[in-house]
Amino acid sequence: MTLTAHQRTVLNYITEFQSKRGYSPSLADLAIAFGVRSKNSVAKVVNTLVSEKQIEKDARPFREAMGKA
């Protein structure tokens, strides 16, 4: 399946965010960046990118992925 223009835009944003900050944006970050209130709408795009093997989703919970203080 070919990505839509919106999916490509989100993928490009994620890639640029990662290269600038060294970590991936949260769903809240993506929702703010694209001017939507619902993280669910962003999650649908992210899940599509995962299923299309454009990105990988870390299976670890956020706190575990961040390490222990």
C-alpha positions as CSV (number, residue, x, y, z in Angstrom):
1,M,0.0,0.0,0.0
2,T,1.2,3.5,-0.8
3,L,1.2,6.1,1.9
4,T,-1.2,9.0,1.7
5,A,0.2,12.6,1.7
6,H,-0.8,13.0,5.3
7,Q,0.9,9.8,6.4
8,R,4.1,10.9,4.6
9,T,3.9,14.3,6.4
10,V,3.6,12.6,9.8
11,L,6.4,10.2,8.9
12,N,8.6,13.1,7.9
13,Y,7.8,15.0,11.1
14,I,8.6,11.9,13.2
15,T,11.9,11.5,11.4
16,E,12.9,15.1,11.8
17,F,11.8,15.2,15.4
18,Q,14.0,12.1,16.1
19,S,17.1,13.5,14.4
20,K,16.8,16.9,16.2
21,R,15.9,15.6,19.7
22,G,17.3,12.0,19.8
23,Y,14.0,10.5,20.8
24,S,10.6,9.9,19.2
25,P,7.6,12.3,19.7
26,S,4.7,11.2,21.9
27,L,1.2,11.0,20.6
28,A,0.5,14.3,22.4
29,D,3.5,15.9,20.6
30,L,2.1,14.7,17.3
31,A,-1.4,15.9,18.1
32,I,-0.1,19.4,19.0
33,A,2.1,19.5,15.9
34,F,-0.8,18.7,13.6
35,G,-3.4,20.7,15.4
36,V,-5.7,17.9,16.5
37,R,-7.3,17.4,19.9
38,S,-7.6,13.7,19.8
39,K,-4.5,11.6,20.3
40,N,-6.6,8.7,18.9
41,S,-6.6,10.2,15.4
42,V,-2.8,10.5,15.6
43,A,-2.5,6.9,16.9
44,K,-4.4,5.6,13.9
45,V,-1.8,7.2,11.5
46,V,1.1,5.9,13.7
47,N,-0.4,2.4,13.7
48,T,-0.7,2.5,9.9
49,L,2.9,3.5,9.6
50,V,3.9,0.6,11.9
51,S,1.8,-1.9,9.9
52,E,3.4,-0.5,6.7
53,K,6.8,-1.1,8.3
54,Q,7.7,2.6,8.0
55,I,8.4,2.9,11.7
56,E,8.8,0.6,14.6
57,K,6.9,1.0,17.9
58,D,8.8,0.3,21.1
59,A,6.8,-2.3,23.0
60,R,8.2,-1.3,26.4
61,P,6.1,0.9,28.7
62,F,7.2,4.6,28.6
63,R,8.7,4.7,32.1
64,E,10.7,1.5,31.5
65,A,12.0,2.8,28.2
66,M,13.1,6.0,30.0
67,G,15.1,4.0,32.6
68,K,15.0,4.3,36.3
69,A,16.1,7.4,38.1
